[in-house]
Amino acid sequence: MVGDPRATRLLNDLLPQTDAVARLVDRGKSAYDQDEFLRYAGEDLLVRLGEVVARLDRKAPGFVEAHPGLELRNLKDTRNFVAHGYGVVDFEIIWEILADNVPVVATRVRVLLES
């Protein structure tokens, strides 16, 4: 159970982005490697996820730190790197985050929201 209605709303705002990540990943690594627009979409989704976490930090102070198991801080840090690291973004690392890390975050957020 979240407890804070602002945090609940923002966590729910996170889920459509994680669902979009799942759809991108479902297209497969080969499609991602061959299509620059999928790679850009992956970057954009990570920026959007990080922005939700930044809003969560502002609207529900202390929530992110109180829930380290959700790995939300990692999303915000990734957003900062992607948004400010033009030209040095490694698409392999982005893929790994999209395929491996975001689904874990999504599952943990859903479990928290359902409890």
C-alpha positions as CSV (number, residue, x, y, z in Angstrom):
1,M,0.0,0.0,0.0
2,V,1.3,3.4,-1.0
3,G,-0.6,5.6,1.5
4,D,0.1,8.9,-0.2
5,P,-2.5,9.7,-2.9
6,R,0.1,11.9,-4.8
7,A,2.5,9.0,-4.9
8,T,-0.2,6.6,-5.9
9,R,-1.2,8.9,-8.8
10,L,2.4,9.3,-10.0
11,L,3.1,5.6,-9.7
12,N,0.0,5.0,-11.9
13,D,1.4,7.6,-14.3
14,L,4.6,5.5,-14.6
15,L,2.8,2.4,-15.8
16,P,1.7,3.5,-19.3
17,Q,5.4,4.3,-20.0
18,T,6.5,0.9,-18.7
19,D,3.8,-0.7,-20.9
20,A,5.2,1.2,-23.9
21,V,8.7,-0.1,-23.0
22,A,7.3,-3.6,-23.0
23,R,5.8,-3.2,-26.5
24,L,9.1,-1.8,-27.8
25,V,11.0,-4.7,-26.3
26,D,8.5,-7.2,-27.7
27,R,9.6,-6.1,-31.2
28,G,12.9,-7.7,-30.4
29,K,16.6,-6.8,-30.1
30,S,17.1,-7.2,-33.9
31,A,14.4,-4.7,-34.7
32,Y,15.8,-2.3,-32.1
33,D,19.3,-2.6,-33.6
34,Q,18.1,-2.1,-37.1
35,D,15.7,0.8,-36.5
36,E,17.1,4.1,-35.3
37,F,13.6,5.3,-34.5
38,L,13.1,2.4,-32.1
39,R,16.4,3.4,-30.4
40,Y,15.3,7.0,-30.2
41,A,11.9,5.8,-28.8
42,G,13.7,3.8,-26.2
43,E,15.7,6.9,-25.1
44,D,12.5,9.0,-25.0
45,L,10.7,6.4,-22.8
46,L,13.6,6.4,-20.4
47,V,13.4,10.2,-20.2
48,R,9.7,10.1,-19.6
49,L,10.1,7.5,-16.9
50,G,12.7,9.6,-15.2
51,E,10.5,12.7,-15.4
52,V,7.7,10.8,-13.6
53,V,10.2,9.9,-10.8
54,A,11.4,13.6,-10.7
55,R,7.7,14.7,-10.2
56,L,7.3,12.0,-7.5
57,D,10.4,13.4,-5.7
58,R,8.8,16.9,-5.8
59,K,5.2,15.9,-5.0
60,A,5.8,13.1,-2.5
61,P,9.2,14.0,-0.9
62,G,11.0,11.1,0.6
63,F,8.9,8.4,-1.2
64,V,11.7,7.3,-3.6
65,E,14.2,7.0,-0.8
66,A,11.8,5.2,1.4
67,H,11.2,2.6,-1.3
68,P,14.7,1.7,-2.7
69,G,13.5,-1.7,-3.8
70,L,11.4,-0.1,-6.5
71,E,14.7,1.1,-8.1
72,L,13.0,4.4,-9.1
73,R,16.2,6.4,-8.4
74,N,17.9,4.4,-11.1
75,L,15.3,5.6,-13.6
76,K,15.8,9.2,-12.7
77,D,19.6,8.8,-13.0
78,T,19.2,7.1,-16.3
79,R,17.0,9.9,-17.5
80,N,19.6,12.5,-16.6
81,F,22.3,10.6,-18.4
82,V,20.2,10.0,-21.6
83,A,18.9,13.6,-21.6
84,H,22.3,15.2,-21.1
85,G,24.7,12.6,-22.6
86,Y,24.0,13.3,-26.3
87,G,26.5,11.5,-28.5
88,V,27.7,9.2,-25.7
89,V,24.5,7.1,-25.2
90,D,25.3,3.4,-25.6
91,F,22.3,1.8,-27.3
92,E,23.3,-1.6,-26.0
93,I,23.1,-0.3,-22.4
94,I,19.8,1.4,-23.2
95,W,18.5,-1.9,-24.5
96,E,19.5,-3.7,-21.4
97,I,17.8,-1.2,-19.2
98,L,14.6,-1.4,-21.3
99,A,14.6,-5.2,-21.5
100,D,15.9,-6.1,-18.0
101,N,15.4,-3.2,-15.6
102,V,12.2,-1.5,-16.6
103,P,10.1,-4.7,-16.4
104,V,11.4,-5.3,-12.8
105,V,10.4,-1.7,-11.8
106,A,7.0,-2.1,-13.5
107,T,6.3,-5.4,-11.6
108,R,7.4,-3.9,-8.3
109,V,5.3,-0.8,-8.7
110,R,2.2,-2.9,-9.7
111,V,2.7,-5.1,-6.6
112,L,3.0,-2.0,-4.4
113,L,-0.1,-0.4,-5.9
114,E,-2.1,-3.7,-5.5
115,S,-1.2,-4.2,-1.9
